[in-house]
Amino acid sequence: MSAQITHFECGTPSEMDMERLMANLEAASTLEARSGTQYLPVTMTLIANDDGSGLITEESALNGFCRLNENFEDLGIQFYLYDGFRYVYDSDFYLINGPGSQNPVSLKVPNTINIFVSEVFTQGAQGSCSGILGFYSPANDYVAIDKCTMDGASFALTHELGHFFSLPHTFFGWENQNYNPSQPTPEFVDGVRVEYADESNCSISADRICDTPPDYNFGLGAGGCNYTGGAVDPAGNAVDPDEMNYMGYFFNCPSHNFSPNQGDVIYADIADRTFVSGSPTTVAVNGAANLTYPIGGEITPNTDVILTWDAADGATSYLIELNRIASFSPSFVVQRTVVNTNSLALENLLPNTNYHWRVRPFNDTYTCTDYGEGTAFKTGELVNVVQIEGVESLNIYPNPSNGAENIFMEVNTSEPLEAEIKLYNTQGKLVQVLNHQFNSGANSVNIKTESLPQGAYIIGIQTENGTAHQRIFITR
Ligand SMILES: [Zn+2]
């Protein structure tokens, strides 16, 4: 977890759609009792610059999505990634709301909840993770969130989803006004009726929601989770805000919640929307993926390596990290890739180099996982046959082989050589090992193929003078 965000501001415009809220409040009063879990499709679009810079790490995206689902669990609402993560590499969209930026509304996937993740423009505070870090656009019905809030600790995304479901701030009206204790509390602020402490005007004031007490934006800049400022309402009665409400600005509370009436508004809003029908995964991911190849520092036959692992219980997707060092320091990441299979082909690695890799399983709903333990491998030397001192020629035949007959390897050497001959499949798995003593002159080695499935194989010849590889094919 990174440090708490100390100065989050929400950029949701104050012209929230109050008509929609009022309709949802009305519908909420007649909603039937709910049971079970409702799964809602999310399109999470990760936006990068043209050159790929600025992209949120998948790690953070998974952590942020995990937190969102944890926060909505009590309401019986879970979000699922409708089509995995969606990537947009376009600098015109990167700085959301920035000068000259394109409106991401054109990127929306209809009938899903659209969340755009990159950087949200803040005057004078770019890259600092303070100021305006997210907003809901009532006009275009999408949520934008700054990647720096997606740390698994901030509730900024949950707050913006609250707006998506038509909830105003608990301090609605006070977005751009400071409460002034030395002045009488006004009846209206920015044209919005100020809420009384005794609930007498709760349905026509502030956020219109009666079980959220008055809040005159006391949270902004507050250090703790207990307001003791002594503010009074327009009638002179003391106000006591709900510091732990997601729609307020108290960031230092141990936990947050939606009020029961806010929950009802959310249900009513969902009932009034049309979502695509999908097939979300409804089970949690249990345990780690068992890494199978290459592991334990073994040397791979060449620089094209296929990582393989066994499925983790409940997982449908995997985030794979390839790193140069065992601590998996972010500074030494070679690549991070998401796949929906149990293998990942790596190409053009450096020869004679150590690599470390680890896998984080997840599915479209459950992303509250971590990387499993990492393992390591070393790529082989890239050496041509003729570069192995003492080997003058190498001939493998028949190649391709029909598999019915054995393959022969003819090697001419100028000196006796102790050799280990290894046969790998394209998964990189060792399928056969032969130890062979080459005599000076012509040698023939018989490689049995009858039990091998058809496909491509790599023959590796390892001698004290170097290693060489050659590709063979078996076709049946
Ligand atoms: Zn807000």
Residues whose N, C-alpha, C, O or C-beta is under 5 A from the ligand:
A	BS01	ZN	C10 T12
